[in-house]
């Protein structure tokens, strides 16, 4: 019995799974996660908002949206910076969808009900990387009111 217990604790770690493909959809999800954790708190309200955004944007059922968010979390936590993600969105979707992405980012930043300068600064930086003009950035921020 001791040998089985010893073997249990000394098993080799499973091989790490490869990261999901960094398409525009997963890049958006990863950026949503990065905004949510920018203040070093990843709260339920933010997770719920991300799931809602992914479900609506990609016509997913709740469980599929949660799975996609989990993949996006891996991308967000294992991919440094925002440049590659913003580039995938900028190059992969039209301007109207990039503006909608900015609105989604603001919704996540506000989901916890706490105005945070770090999250706001990150969203503003992402908007710049997405190539949004100032008027559309301000409109996205104004439209991101959480009921």
HUCORRA-V822863 format. One line per field, one symbol per residue. burial: b if it has 24 or more other ideal C-beta (glycine too) atoms within 12 Angstrom, else e. Layout:
burial = ???
//
This chain:
burial = eeeeeeeeeeeeeeeeeeeeebebbbbbbbbbbbbbbbbeebeeebbbbbbbbbeebbeeeeeebeebbbbbbebbeebeebebbbebbbeebeeebbbbbbbbbbbbbbbbeeebeebbebbbbbbebbebeeebbeebbeebeee
//
